[in-house]
């Protein structure tokens, strides 16, 4: 049989009776719980921001493609409206 004092896998249980120690432990426990809640809120906010970033990147890509298509259309119109050199010379 192994005693708790010599077993490295078990943690000894200490009875705390000092009121200041009890208050300190309760305060730390409350602070840890508040931090857990804040972390959960922060994780949800990060997820929202990542989704917004993905939407913005998609919109930017679409805008870039639309701009390229408009430039191609403009180049085509310019090519169609341009007169050959001999028509410009012999007006």
HTML snippet that shows the backbone in 3Dmol.js (N, CA, C, O; Angstrom):
<script src="https://3Dmol.org/build/3Dmol-min.js"></script>
<div id="view" style="width:600px;height:400px;position:relative"></div>
<script>
const pdb = `
ATOM      1  N   UNK A   1       0.832  -1.166   0.000  1.00  0.00           N
ATOM      2  CA  UNK A   1       0.000   0.000   0.000  1.00  0.00           C
ATOM      3  C   UNK A   1       0.882   1.236   0.000  1.00  0.00           C
ATOM      4  O   UNK A   1       1.860   1.302   0.745  1.00  0.00           O
ATOM      5  N   UNK A   2       0.543   2.220  -0.833  1.00  0.00           N
ATOM      6  CA  UNK A   2       1.354   3.421  -0.969  1.00  0.00           C
ATOM      7  C   UNK A   2       0.697   4.560  -0.232  1.00  0.00           C
ATOM      8  O   UNK A   2      -0.516   4.757  -0.313  1.00  0.00           O
ATOM      9  N   UNK A   3       1.505   5.305   0.485  1.00  0.00           N
ATOM     10  CA  UNK A   3       0.961   6.458   1.190  1.00  0.00           C
ATOM     11  C   UNK A   3       0.919   7.648   0.236  1.00  0.00           C
ATOM     12  O   UNK A   3       1.663   7.692  -0.744  1.00  0.00           O
ATOM     13  N   UNK A   4       0.059   8.599   0.523  1.00  0.00           N
ATOM     14  CA  UNK A   4      -0.059   9.789  -0.321  1.00  0.00           C
ATOM     15  C   UNK A   4       1.195  10.648  -0.288  1.00  0.00           C
ATOM     16  O   UNK A   4       1.466  11.395  -1.229  1.00  0.00           O
ATOM     17  N   UNK A   5       1.942  10.547   0.766  1.00  0.00           N
ATOM     18  CA  UNK A   5       3.152  11.360   0.890  1.00  0.00           C
ATOM     19  C   UNK A   5       4.245  10.879  -0.050  1.00  0.00           C
ATOM     20  O   UNK A   5       5.056  11.681  -0.512  1.00  0.00           O
ATOM     21  N   UNK A   6       4.282   9.574  -0.342  1.00  0.00           N
ATOM     22  CA  UNK A   6       5.351   9.053  -1.186  1.00  0.00           C
ATOM     23  C   UNK A   6       4.908   8.814  -2.618  1.00  0.00           C
ATOM     24  O   UNK A   6       5.757   8.591  -3.481  1.00  0.00           O
ATOM     25  N   UNK A   7       3.605   8.850  -2.906  1.00  0.00           N
ATOM     26  CA  UNK A   7       3.106   8.612  -4.262  1.00  0.00           C
ATOM     27  C   UNK A   7       3.252   9.895  -5.082  1.00  0.00           C
ATOM     28  O   UNK A   7       2.591  10.892  -4.791  1.00  0.00           O
ATOM     29  N   UNK A   8       4.121   9.879  -6.116  1.00  0.00           N
ATOM     30  CA  UNK A   8       4.337  11.107  -6.882  1.00  0.00           C
ATOM     31  C   UNK A   8       3.147  11.465  -7.768  1.00  0.00           C
ATOM     32  O   UNK A   8       3.050  12.611  -8.208  1.00  0.00           O
ATOM     33  N   UNK A   9       2.240  10.528  -8.047  1.00  0.00           N
ATOM     34  CA  UNK A   9       1.111  10.803  -8.922  1.00  0.00           C
ATOM     35  C   UNK A   9      -0.055  11.466  -8.225  1.00  0.00           C
ATOM     36  O   UNK A   9      -0.946  11.987  -8.895  1.00  0.00           O
ATOM     37  N   UNK A  10      -0.081  11.465  -6.932  1.00  0.00           N
ATOM     38  CA  UNK A  10      -1.222  12.061  -6.239  1.00  0.00           C
ATOM     39  C   UNK A  10      -0.827  13.405  -5.637  1.00  0.00           C
ATOM     40  O   UNK A  10       0.317  13.610  -5.233  1.00  0.00           O
ATOM     41  N   UNK A  11      -1.791  14.307  -5.587  1.00  0.00           N
ATOM     42  CA  UNK A  11      -1.517  15.608  -4.978  1.00  0.00           C
ATOM     43  C   UNK A  11      -2.102  15.611  -3.578  1.00  0.00           C
ATOM     44  O   UNK A  11      -3.232  15.170  -3.367  1.00  0.00           O
ATOM     45  N   UNK A  12      -1.347  16.098  -2.647  1.00  0.00           N
ATOM     46  CA  UNK A  12      -1.847  16.103  -1.267  1.00  0.00           C
ATOM     47  C   UNK A  12      -2.975  17.116  -1.112  1.00  0.00           C
ATOM     48  O   UNK A  12      -2.953  18.185  -1.721  1.00  0.00           O
ATOM     49  N   UNK A  13      -3.948  16.771  -0.300  1.00  0.00           N
ATOM     50  CA  UNK A  13      -5.069  17.658  -0.021  1.00  0.00           C
ATOM     51  C   UNK A  13      -4.767  18.373   1.277  1.00  0.00           C
ATOM     52  O   UNK A  13      -4.527  17.753   2.313  1.00  0.00           O
ATOM     53  N   UNK A  14      -4.785  19.700   1.197  1.00  0.00           N
ATOM     54  CA  UNK A  14      -4.473  20.505   2.369  1.00  0.00           C
ATOM     55  C   UNK A  14      -5.743  21.225   2.792  1.00  0.00           C
ATOM     56  O   UNK A  14      -6.392  21.870   1.969  1.00  0.00           O
ATOM     57  N   UNK A  15      -6.093  21.126   4.026  1.00  0.00           N
ATOM     58  CA  UNK A  15      -7.260  21.834   4.543  1.00  0.00           C
ATOM     59  C   UNK A  15      -6.850  23.268   4.845  1.00  0.00           C
ATOM     60  O   UNK A  15      -5.927  23.513   5.622  1.00  0.00           O
ATOM     61  N   UNK A  16      -7.547  24.208   4.221  1.00  0.00           N
ATOM     62  CA  UNK A  16      -7.237  25.622   4.414  1.00  0.00           C
ATOM     63  C   UNK A  16      -8.292  26.212   5.331  1.00  0.00           C
ATOM     64  O   UNK A  16      -9.490  26.106   5.066  1.00  0.00           O
ATOM     65  N   UNK A  17      -7.846  26.827   6.401  1.00  0.00           N
ATOM     66  CA  UNK A  17      -8.780  27.422   7.353  1.00  0.00           C
ATOM     67  C   UNK A  17      -8.564  28.911   7.505  1.00  0.00           C
ATOM     68  O   UNK A  17      -9.365  29.587   8.151  1.00  0.00           O
ATOM     69  N   UNK A  18      -7.492  29.439   6.920  1.00  0.00           N
ATOM     70  CA  UNK A  18      -7.213  30.860   7.030  1.00  0.00           C
ATOM     71  C   UNK A  18      -8.210  31.623   6.144  1.00  0.00           C
ATOM     72  O   UNK A  18      -8.299  31.355   4.946  1.00  0.00           O
ATOM     73  N   UNK A  19      -8.968  32.581   6.733  1.00  0.00           N
ATOM     74  CA  UNK A  19      -9.980  33.301   5.946  1.00  0.00           C
ATOM     75  C   UNK A  19      -9.376  34.092   4.774  1.00  0.00           C
ATOM     76  O   UNK A  19     -10.002  34.174   3.717  1.00  0.00           O
ATOM     77  N   UNK A  20      -8.220  34.654   4.927  1.00  0.00           N
ATOM     78  CA  UNK A  20      -7.597  35.425   3.848  1.00  0.00           C
ATOM     79  C   UNK A  20      -7.211  34.502   2.691  1.00  0.00           C
ATOM     80  O   UNK A  20      -7.328  34.881   1.525  1.00  0.00           O
ATOM     81  N   UNK A  21      -6.757  33.304   3.013  1.00  0.00           N
ATOM     82  CA  UNK A  21      -6.407  32.347   1.971  1.00  0.00           C
ATOM     83  C   UNK A  21      -7.669  31.902   1.222  1.00  0.00           C
ATOM     84  O   UNK A  21      -7.656  31.784  -0.004  1.00  0.00           O
ATOM     85  N   UNK A  22      -8.742  31.659   1.950  1.00  0.00           N
ATOM     86  CA  UNK A  22     -10.004  31.260   1.330  1.00  0.00           C
ATOM     87  C   UNK A  22     -10.517  32.365   0.412  1.00  0.00           C
ATOM     88  O   UNK A  22     -10.952  32.088  -0.706  1.00  0.00           O
ATOM     89  N   UNK A  23     -10.471  33.601   0.869  1.00  0.00           N
ATOM     90  CA  UNK A  23     -10.912  34.743   0.052  1.00  0.00           C
ATOM     91  C   UNK A  23     -10.032  34.870  -1.185  1.00  0.00           C
ATOM     92  O   UNK A  23     -10.530  35.128  -2.280  1.00  0.00           O
ATOM     93  N   UNK A  24      -8.734  34.690  -1.012  1.00  0.00           N
ATOM     94  CA  UNK A  24      -7.814  34.774  -2.159  1.00  0.00           C
ATOM     95  C   UNK A  24      -8.097  33.696  -3.191  1.00  0.00           C
ATOM     96  O   UNK A  24      -8.085  33.962  -4.392  1.00  0.00           O
ATOM     97  N   UNK A  25      -8.354  32.475  -2.723  1.00  0.00           N
ATOM     98  CA  UNK A  25      -8.650  31.363  -3.636  1.00  0.00           C
ATOM     99  C   UNK A  25      -9.967  31.617  -4.361  1.00  0.00           C
ATOM    100  O   UNK A  25     -10.064  31.387  -5.566  1.00  0.00           O
ATOM    101  N   UNK A  26     -10.983  32.090  -3.634  1.00  0.00           N
ATOM    102  CA  UNK A  26     -12.276  32.386  -4.268  1.00  0.00           C
ATOM    103  C   UNK A  26     -12.133  33.503  -5.302  1.00  0.00           C
ATOM    104  O   UNK A  26     -12.730  33.439  -6.377  1.00  0.00           O
ATOM    105  N   UNK A  27     -11.346  34.521  -4.976  1.00  0.00           N
ATOM    106  CA  UNK A  27     -11.131  35.632  -5.900  1.00  0.00           C
ATOM    107  C   UNK A  27     -10.419  35.155  -7.159  1.00  0.00           C
ATOM    108  O   UNK A  27     -10.791  35.537  -8.269  1.00  0.00           O
ATOM    109  N   UNK A  28      -9.399  34.323  -6.990  1.00  0.00           N
ATOM    110  CA  UNK A  28      -8.695  33.779  -8.153  1.00  0.00           C
ATOM    111  C   UNK A  28      -9.606  32.880  -8.984  1.00  0.00           C
ATOM    112  O   UNK A  28      -9.533  32.888 -10.213  1.00  0.00           O
ATOM    113  N   UNK A  29     -10.454  32.114  -8.326  1.00  0.00           N
ATOM    114  CA  UNK A  29     -11.386  31.258  -9.050  1.00  0.00           C
ATOM    115  C   UNK A  29     -12.370  32.094  -9.864  1.00  0.00           C
ATOM    116  O   UNK A  29     -12.666  31.763 -11.012  1.00  0.00           O
ATOM    117  N   UNK A  30     -12.876  33.169  -9.276  1.00  0.00           N
ATOM    118  CA  UNK A  30     -13.792  34.056  -9.994  1.00  0.00           C
ATOM    119  C   UNK A  30     -13.083  34.738 -11.163  1.00  0.00           C
ATOM    120  O   UNK A  30     -13.649  34.868 -12.248  1.00  0.00           O
ATOM    121  N   UNK A  31     -11.846  35.172 -10.939  1.00  0.00           N
ATOM    122  CA  UNK A  31     -11.078  35.815 -12.008  1.00  0.00           C
ATOM    123  C   UNK A  31     -10.827  34.833 -13.149  1.00  0.00           C
ATOM    124  O   UNK A  31     -10.921  35.199 -14.321  1.00  0.00           O
ATOM    125  N   UNK A  32     -10.508  33.589 -12.806  1.00  0.00           N
ATOM    126  CA  UNK A  32     -10.281  32.579 -13.844  1.00  0.00           C
ATOM    127  C   UNK A  32     -11.560  32.325 -14.639  1.00  0.00           C
ATOM    128  O   UNK A  32     -11.510  32.178 -15.860  1.00  0.00           O
ATOM    129  N   UNK A  33     -12.698  32.274 -13.960  1.00  0.00           N
ATOM    130  CA  UNK A  33     -13.975  32.071 -14.652  1.00  0.00           C
ATOM    131  C   UNK A  33     -14.301  33.257 -15.559  1.00  0.00           C
ATOM    132  O   UNK A  33     -14.780  33.059 -16.675  1.00  0.00           O
ATOM    133  N   UNK A  34     -14.054  34.463 -15.107  1.00  0.00           N
ATOM    134  CA  UNK A  34     -14.283  35.653 -15.938  1.00  0.00           C
ATOM    135  C   UNK A  34     -13.379  35.640 -17.161  1.00  0.00           C
ATOM    136  O   UNK A  34     -13.800  36.015 -18.256  1.00  0.00           O
ATOM    137  N   UNK A  35     -12.137  35.209 -16.975  1.00  0.00           N
ATOM    138  CA  UNK A  35     -11.222  35.119 -18.116  1.00  0.00           C
ATOM    139  C   UNK A  35     -11.686  34.060 -19.111  1.00  0.00           C
ATOM    140  O   UNK A  35     -11.554  34.252 -20.320  1.00  0.00           O
ATOM    141  N   UNK A  36     -12.228  32.943 -18.620  1.00  0.00           N
ATOM    142  CA  UNK A  36     -12.766  31.918 -19.515  1.00  0.00           C
ATOM    143  C   UNK A  36     -13.920  32.477 -20.348  1.00  0.00           C
ATOM    144  O   UNK A  36     -14.013  32.228 -21.549  1.00  0.00           O
ATOM    145  N   UNK A  37     -14.797  33.238 -19.688  1.00  0.00           N
ATOM    146  CA  UNK A  37     -15.919  33.855 -20.400  1.00  0.00           C
ATOM    147  C   UNK A  37     -15.421  34.848 -21.444  1.00  0.00           C
ATOM    148  O   UNK A  37     -15.894  34.858 -22.580  1.00  0.00           O
ATOM    149  N   UNK A  38     -14.454  35.688 -21.045  1.00  0.00           N
ATOM    150  CA  UNK A  38     -13.890  36.664 -21.985  1.00  0.00           C
ATOM    151  C   UNK A  38     -13.219  35.975 -23.165  1.00  0.00           C
ATOM    152  O   UNK A  38     -13.301  36.449 -24.298  1.00  0.00           O
ATOM    153  N   UNK A  39     -12.560  34.863 -22.898  1.00  0.00           N
ATOM    154  CA  UNK A  39     -11.909  34.114 -23.976  1.00  0.00           C
ATOM    155  C   UNK A  39     -12.943  33.542 -24.938  1.00  0.00           C
ATOM    156  O   UNK A  39     -12.734  33.547 -26.151  1.00  0.00           O
ATOM    157  N   UNK A  40     -14.046  33.055 -24.405  1.00  0.00           N
ATOM    158  CA  UNK A  40     -15.116  32.553 -25.259  1.00  0.00           C
ATOM    159  C   UNK A  40     -15.690  33.650 -26.133  1.00  0.00           C
ATOM    160  O   UNK A  40     -15.948  33.428 -27.316  1.00  0.00           O
ATOM    161  N   UNK A  41     -15.895  34.836 -25.567  1.00  0.00           N
ATOM    162  CA  UNK A  41     -16.394  35.976 -26.333  1.00  0.00           C
ATOM    163  C   UNK A  41     -15.378  36.381 -27.396  1.00  0.00           C
ATOM    164  O   UNK A  41     -15.748  36.659 -28.537  1.00  0.00           O
ATOM    165  N   UNK A  42     -14.109  36.417 -27.029  1.00  0.00           N
ATOM    166  CA  UNK A  42     -13.057  36.796 -27.977  1.00  0.00           C
ATOM    167  C   UNK A  42     -12.976  35.786 -29.122  1.00  0.00           C
ATOM    168  O   UNK A  42     -12.799  36.173 -30.277  1.00  0.00           O
ATOM    169  N   UNK A  43     -13.103  34.503 -28.811  1.00  0.00           N
ATOM    170  CA  UNK A  43     -13.067  33.482 -29.867  1.00  0.00           C
ATOM    171  C   UNK A  43     -14.231  33.640 -30.831  1.00  0.00           C
ATOM    172  O   UNK A  43     -14.071  33.488 -32.042  1.00  0.00           O
ATOM    173  N   UNK A  44     -15.423  33.953 -30.277  1.00  0.00           N
ATOM    174  CA  UNK A  44     -16.576  34.179 -31.169  1.00  0.00           C
ATOM    175  C   UNK A  44     -16.348  35.403 -32.034  1.00  0.00           C
ATOM    176  O   UNK A  44     -16.697  35.404 -33.215  1.00  0.00           O
ATOM    177  N   UNK A  45     -15.769  36.440 -31.461  1.00  0.00           N
ATOM    178  CA  UNK A  45     -15.521  37.671 -32.228  1.00  0.00           C
ATOM    179  C   UNK A  45     -14.482  37.419 -33.313  1.00  0.00           C
ATOM    180  O   UNK A  45     -14.601  37.937 -34.423  1.00  0.00           O
ATOM    181  N   UNK A  46     -13.466  36.624 -32.993  1.00  0.00           N
ATOM    182  CA  UNK A  46     -12.448  36.286 -33.999  1.00  0.00           C
ATOM    183  C   UNK A  46     -13.089  35.531 -35.160  1.00  0.00           C
ATOM    184  O   UNK A  46     -12.760  35.773 -36.321  1.00  0.00           O
ATOM    185  N   UNK A  47     -14.008  34.615 -34.842  1.00  0.00           N
ATOM    186  CA  UNK A  47     -14.705  33.886 -35.901  1.00  0.00           C
ATOM    187  C   UNK A  47     -15.498  34.840 -36.788  1.00  0.00           C
ATOM    188  O   UNK A  47     -15.494  34.701 -38.011  1.00  0.00           O
ATOM    189  N   UNK A  48     -16.186  35.819 -36.167  1.00  0.00           N
ATOM    190  CA  UNK A  48     -16.941  36.803 -36.939  1.00  0.00           C
ATOM    191  C   UNK A  48     -16.011  37.622 -37.835  1.00  0.00           C
ATOM    192  O   UNK A  48     -16.326  37.872 -38.998  1.00  0.00           O
ATOM    193  N   UNK A  49     -14.878  38.033 -37.295  1.00  0.00           N
ATOM    194  CA  UNK A  49     -13.936  38.839 -38.064  1.00  0.00           C
ATOM    195  C   UNK A  49     -13.319  38.041 -39.209  1.00  0.00           C
ATOM    196  O   UNK A  49     -13.099  38.582 -40.293  1.00  0.00           O
ATOM    197  N   UNK A  50     -13.039  36.765 -38.980  1.00  0.00           N
ATOM    198  CA  UNK A  50     -12.505  35.927 -40.050  1.00  0.00           C
ATOM    199  C   UNK A  50     -13.525  35.762 -41.174  1.00  0.00           C
ATOM    200  O   UNK A  50     -13.166  35.768 -42.351  1.00  0.00           O
ATOM    201  N   UNK A  51     -14.798  35.615 -40.807  1.00  0.00           N
ATOM    202  CA  UNK A  51     -15.841  35.511 -41.834  1.00  0.00           C
ATOM    203  C   UNK A  51     -15.954  36.812 -42.612  1.00  0.00           C
ATOM    204  O   UNK A  51     -16.100  36.796 -43.834  1.00  0.00           O
ATOM    205  N   UNK A  52     -15.888  37.950 -41.905  1.00  0.00           N
ATOM    206  CA  UNK A  52     -15.953  39.251 -42.584  1.00  0.00           C
ATOM    207  C   UNK A  52     -14.741  39.445 -43.491  1.00  0.00           C
ATOM    208  O   UNK A  52     -14.871  39.990 -44.587  1.00  0.00           O
ATOM    209  N   UNK A  53     -13.578  39.010 -43.049  1.00  0.00           N
ATOM    210  CA  UNK A  53     -12.381  39.116 -43.870  1.00  0.00           C
ATOM    211  C   UNK A  53     -12.504  38.264 -45.129  1.00  0.00           C
ATOM    212  O   UNK A  53     -12.125  38.701 -46.215  1.00  0.00           O
ATOM    213  N   UNK A  54     -13.027  37.061 -44.987  1.00  0.00           N
ATOM    214  CA  UNK A  54     -13.213  36.199 -46.150  1.00  0.00           C
ATOM    215  C   UNK A  54     -14.193  36.830 -47.134  1.00  0.00           C
ATOM    216  O   UNK A  54     -13.985  36.773 -48.346  1.00  0.00           O
ATOM    217  N   UNK A  55     -15.265  37.434 -46.609  1.00  0.00           N
ATOM    218  CA  UNK A  55     -16.227  38.112 -47.481  1.00  0.00           C
ATOM    219  C   UNK A  55     -15.580  39.289 -48.198  1.00  0.00           C
ATOM    220  O   UNK A  55     -15.814  39.497 -49.389  1.00  0.00           O
ATOM    221  N   UNK A  56     -14.769  40.059 -47.480  1.00  0.00           N
ATOM    222  CA  UNK A  56     -14.109  41.225 -48.087  1.00  0.00           C
ATOM    223  C   UNK A  56     -13.116  40.786 -49.157  1.00  0.00           C
ATOM    224  O   UNK A  56     -13.022  41.413 -50.212  1.00  0.00           O
ATOM    225  N   UNK A  57     -12.382  39.722 -48.893  1.00  0.00           N
ATOM    226  CA  UNK A  57     -11.429  39.223 -49.901  1.00  0.00           C
ATOM    227  C   UNK A  57     -12.158  38.727 -51.139  1.00  0.00           C
ATOM    228  O   UNK A  57     -11.705  38.957 -52.261  1.00  0.00           O
ATOM    229  N   UNK A  58     -13.284  38.049 -50.945  1.00  0.00           N
ATOM    230  CA  UNK A  58     -14.074  37.579 -52.080  1.00  0.00           C
ATOM    231  C   UNK A  58     -14.598  38.757 -52.888  1.00  0.00           C
ATOM    232  O   UNK A  58     -14.551  38.741 -54.118  1.00  0.00           O
ATOM    233  N   UNK A  59     -15.098  39.784 -52.194  1.00  0.00           N
ATOM    234  CA  UNK A  59     -15.595  40.975 -52.887  1.00  0.00           C
ATOM    235  C   UNK A  59     -14.480  41.670 -53.648  1.00  0.00           C
ATOM    236  O   UNK A  59     -14.697  42.153 -54.760  1.00  0.00           O
ATOM    237  N   UNK A  60     -13.296  41.727 -53.069  1.00  0.00           N
ATOM    238  CA  UNK A  60     -12.160  42.355 -53.749  1.00  0.00           C
ATOM    239  C   UNK A  60     -11.770  41.566 -54.996  1.00  0.00           C
ATOM    240  O   UNK A  60     -11.449  42.154 -56.029  1.00  0.00           O
ATOM    241  N   UNK A  61     -11.796  40.245 -54.901  1.00  0.00           N
ATOM    242  CA  UNK A  61     -11.470  39.430 -56.072  1.00  0.00           C
ATOM    243  C   UNK A  61     -12.506  39.634 -57.170  1.00  0.00           C
ATOM    244  O   UNK A  61     -12.157  39.757 -58.344  1.00  0.00           O
ATOM    245  N   UNK A  62     -13.784  39.669 -56.789  1.00  0.00           N
ATOM    246  CA  UNK A  62     -14.841  39.876 -57.779  1.00  0.00           C
ATOM    247  C   UNK A  62     -14.689  41.248 -58.424  1.00  0.00           C
ATOM    248  O   UNK A  62     -14.833  41.383 -59.638  1.00  0.00           O
ATOM    249  N   UNK A  63     -14.395  42.272 -57.610  1.00  0.00           N
ATOM    250  CA  UNK A  63     -14.194  43.614 -58.151  1.00  0.00           C
ATOM    251  C   UNK A  63     -13.020  43.650 -59.117  1.00  0.00           C
ATOM    252  O   UNK A  63     -13.080  44.314 -60.151  1.00  0.00           O
ATOM    253  N   UNK A  64     -11.966  42.943 -58.783  1.00  0.00           N
ATOM    254  CA  UNK A  64     -10.808  42.887 -59.673  1.00  0.00           C
ATOM    255  C   UNK A  64     -11.145  42.226 -60.997  1.00  0.00           C
ATOM    256  O   UNK A  64     -10.714  42.679 -62.056  1.00  0.00           O
ATOM    257  N   UNK A  65     -11.924  41.143 -60.930  1.00  0.00           N
ATOM    258  CA  UNK A  65     -12.324  40.463 -62.157  1.00  0.00           C
ATOM    259  C   UNK A  65     -13.246  41.341 -62.992  1.00  0.00           C
ATOM    260  O   UNK A  65     -13.132  41.382 -64.217  1.00  0.00           O
ATOM    261  N   UNK A  66     -14.164  42.044 -62.324  1.00  0.00           N
ATOM    262  CA  UNK A  66     -15.064  42.933 -63.054  1.00  0.00           C
ATOM    263  C   UNK A  66     -14.291  44.076 -63.707  1.00  0.00           C
ATOM    264  O   UNK A  66     -14.594  44.465 -64.835  1.00  0.00           O
ATOM    265  N   UNK A  67     -13.301  44.614 -63.008  1.00  0.00           N
ATOM    266  CA  UNK A  67     -12.483  45.684 -63.573  1.00  0.00           C
ATOM    267  C   UNK A  67     -11.703  45.177 -64.781  1.00  0.00           C
ATOM    268  O   UNK A  67     -11.584  45.886 -65.780  1.00  0.00           O
ATOM    269  N   UNK A  68     -11.180  43.976 -64.703  1.00  0.00           N
ATOM    270  CA  UNK A  68     -10.449  43.402 -65.831  1.00  0.00           C
ATOM    271  C   UNK A  68     -11.380  43.195 -67.021  1.00  0.00           C
ATOM    272  O   UNK A  68     -10.991  43.443 -68.162  1.00  0.00           O
ATOM    273  N   UNK A  69     -12.598  42.745 -66.764  1.00  0.00           N
ATOM    274  CA  UNK A  69     -13.562  42.553 -67.852  1.00  0.00           C
ATOM    275  C   UNK A  69     -13.918  43.890 -68.491  1.00  0.00           C
ATOM    276  O   UNK A  69     -14.026  43.984 -69.713  1.00  0.00           O
ATOM    277  N   UNK A  70     -14.100  44.924 -67.671  1.00  0.00           N
ATOM    278  CA  UNK A  70     -14.405  46.254 -68.219  1.00  0.00           C
ATOM    279  C   UNK A  70     -13.239  46.798 -69.041  1.00  0.00           C
ATOM    280  O   UNK A  70     -13.448  47.424 -70.081  1.00  0.00           O
ATOM    281  N   UNK A  71     -12.014  46.562 -68.576  1.00  0.00           N
ATOM    282  CA  UNK A  71     -10.849  47.011 -69.349  1.00  0.00           C
ATOM    283  C   UNK A  71     -10.772  46.287 -70.690  1.00  0.00           C
ATOM    284  O   UNK A  71     -10.429  46.884 -71.710  1.00  0.00           O
ATOM    285  N   UNK A  72     -11.094  44.996 -70.676  1.00  0.00           N
ATOM    286  CA  UNK A  72     -11.081  44.229 -71.924  1.00  0.00           C
ATOM    287  C   UNK A  72     -12.154  44.743 -72.877  1.00  0.00           C
ATOM    288  O   UNK A  72     -11.917  44.854 -74.079  1.00  0.00           O
ATOM    289  N   UNK A  73     -13.326  45.053 -72.348  1.00  0.00           N
ATOM    290  CA  UNK A  73     -14.384  45.604 -73.199  1.00  0.00           C
ATOM    291  C   UNK A  73     -13.985  46.957 -73.763  1.00  0.00           C
ATOM    292  O   UNK A  73     -14.236  47.240 -74.934  1.00  0.00           O
ATOM    293  N   UNK A  74     -13.369  47.790 -72.947  1.00  0.00           N
ATOM    294  CA  UNK A  74     -12.916  49.096 -73.407  1.00  0.00           C
ATOM    295  C   UNK A  74     -11.854  48.953 -74.485  1.00  0.00           C
ATOM    296  O   UNK A  74     -11.880  49.671 -75.484  1.00  0.00           O
ATOM    297  N   UNK A  75     -10.928  48.039 -74.288  1.00  0.00           N
ATOM    298  CA  UNK A  75      -9.897  47.816 -75.303  1.00  0.00           C
ATOM    299  C   UNK A  75     -10.520  47.335 -76.608  1.00  0.00           C
ATOM    300  O   UNK A  75     -10.090  47.733 -77.690  1.00  0.00           O
ATOM    301  N   UNK A  76     -11.528  46.484 -76.503  1.00  0.00           N
ATOM    302  CA  UNK A  76     -12.212  46.003 -77.702  1.00  0.00           C
ATOM    303  C   UNK A  76     -12.942  47.143 -78.406  1.00  0.00           C
ATOM    304  O   UNK A  76     -12.874  47.260 -79.629  1.00  0.00           O
ATOM    305  N   UNK A  77     -13.636  47.976 -77.649  1.00  0.00           N
ATOM    306  CA  UNK A  77     -14.331  49.122 -78.240  1.00  0.00           C
ATOM    307  C   UNK A  77     -13.350  50.094 -78.881  1.00  0.00           C
ATOM    308  O   UNK A  77     -13.614  50.614 -79.966  1.00  0.00           O
ATOM    309  N   UNK A  78     -12.227  50.343 -78.225  1.00  0.00           N
ATOM    310  CA  UNK A  78     -11.218  51.228 -78.796  1.00  0.00           C
ATOM    311  C   UNK A  78     -10.665  50.649 -80.096  1.00  0.00           C
ATOM    312  O   UNK A  78     -10.418  51.376 -81.058  1.00  0.00           O
ATOM    313  N   UNK A  79     -10.479  49.348 -80.109  1.00  0.00           N
ATOM    314  CA  UNK A  79      -9.959  48.708 -81.320  1.00  0.00           C
ATOM    315  C   UNK A  79     -10.987  48.785 -82.444  1.00  0.00           C
ATOM    316  O   UNK A  79     -10.616  48.958 -83.604  1.00  0.00           O
ATOM    317  N   UNK A  80     -12.267  48.661 -82.120  1.00  0.00           N
ATOM    318  CA  UNK A  80     -13.304  48.729 -83.147  1.00  0.00           C
ATOM    319  C   UNK A  80     -13.504  50.152 -83.656  1.00  0.00           C
ATOM    320  O   UNK A  80     -13.809  50.352 -84.832  1.00  0.00           O
ATOM    321  N   UNK A  81     -13.337  51.129 -82.794  1.00  0.00           N
ATOM    322  CA  UNK A  81     -13.562  52.522 -83.178  1.00  0.00           C
ATOM    323  C   UNK A  81     -12.338  53.151 -83.836  1.00  0.00           C
ATOM    324  O   UNK A  81     -12.451  54.208 -84.456  1.00  0.00           O
ATOM    325  N   UNK A  82     -11.209  52.541 -83.716  1.00  0.00           N
ATOM    326  CA  UNK A  82      -9.994  53.111 -84.292  1.00  0.00           C
ATOM    327  C   UNK A  82     -10.028  52.915 -85.806  1.00  0.00           C
ATOM    328  O   UNK A  82     -10.300  51.822 -86.303  1.00  0.00           O
ATOM    329  N   UNK A  83      -9.755  53.969 -86.503  1.00  0.00           N
ATOM    330  CA  UNK A  83      -9.711  53.879 -87.962  1.00  0.00           C
ATOM    331  C   UNK A  83      -8.334  53.417 -88.392  1.00  0.00           C
ATOM    332  O   UNK A  83      -7.341  53.701 -87.723  1.00  0.00           O
ATOM    333  N   UNK A  84      -8.272  52.714 -89.497  1.00  0.00           N
ATOM    334  CA  UNK A  84      -6.966  52.313 -90.007  1.00  0.00           C
ATOM    335  C   UNK A  84      -6.127  53.545 -90.357  1.00  0.00           C
ATOM    336  O   UNK A  84      -6.671  54.630 -90.564  1.00  0.00           O
ATOM    337  N   UNK A  85      -4.815  53.381 -90.422  1.00  0.00           N
ATOM    338  CA  UNK A  85      -3.915  54.505 -90.637  1.00  0.00           C
ATOM    339  C   UNK A  85      -4.169  55.189 -91.971  1.00  0.00           C
ATOM    340  O   UNK A  85      -4.042  56.409 -92.077  1.00  0.00           O
ATOM    341  N   UNK A  86      -4.529  54.411 -92.996  1.00  0.00           N
ATOM    342  CA  UNK A  86      -4.731  55.051 -94.296  1.00  0.00           C
ATOM    343  C   UNK A  86      -5.988  55.913 -94.329  1.00  0.00           C
ATOM    344  O   UNK A  86      -6.060  56.863 -95.108  1.00  0.00           O
ATOM    345  N   UNK A  87      -6.971  55.602 -93.506  1.00  0.00           N
ATOM    346  CA  UNK A  87      -8.156  56.455 -93.438  1.00  0.00           C
ATOM    347  C   UNK A  87      -7.890  57.716 -92.655  1.00  0.00           C
ATOM    348  O   UNK A  87      -8.500  58.754 -92.912  1.00  0.00           O
ATOM    349  N   UNK A  88      -6.980  57.635 -91.700  1.00  0.00           N
ATOM    350  CA  UNK A  88      -6.625  58.833 -90.953  1.00  0.00           C
ATOM    351  C   UNK A  88      -5.795  59.780 -91.842  1.00  0.00           C
ATOM    352  O   UNK A  88      -5.891  60.999 -91.703  1.00  0.00           O
ATOM    353  N   UNK A  89      -4.988  59.225 -92.748  1.00  0.00           N
ATOM    354  CA  UNK A  89      -4.133  60.052 -93.580  1.00  0.00           C
ATOM    355  C   UNK A  89      -4.899  60.700 -94.736  1.00  0.00           C
ATOM    356  O   UNK A  89      -4.640  61.849 -95.093  1.00  0.00           O
ATOM    357  N   UNK A  90      -5.835  59.963 -95.312  1.00  0.00           N
ATOM    358  CA  UNK A  90      -6.548  60.438 -96.486  1.00  0.00           C
ATOM    359  C   UNK A  90      -7.972  60.814 -96.165  1.00  0.00           C
ATOM    360  O   UNK A  90      -8.904  60.152 -96.621  1.00  0.00           O
ATOM    361  N   UNK A  91      -8.149  61.803 -95.434  1.00  0.00           N
ATOM    362  CA  UNK A  91      -9.495  62.268 -95.083  1.00  0.00           C
ATOM    363  C   UNK A  91     -10.039  63.151 -96.148  1.00  0.00           C
ATOM    364  O   UNK A  91     -11.163  63.639 -96.030  1.00  0.00           O
TER     365      UNK A  91
END
`;
const viewer = $3Dmol.createViewer("view");
viewer.addModel(pdb, "pdb");
viewer.setStyle({}, {cartoon: {color: "spectrum"}});
viewer.zoomTo();
viewer.render();
</script>
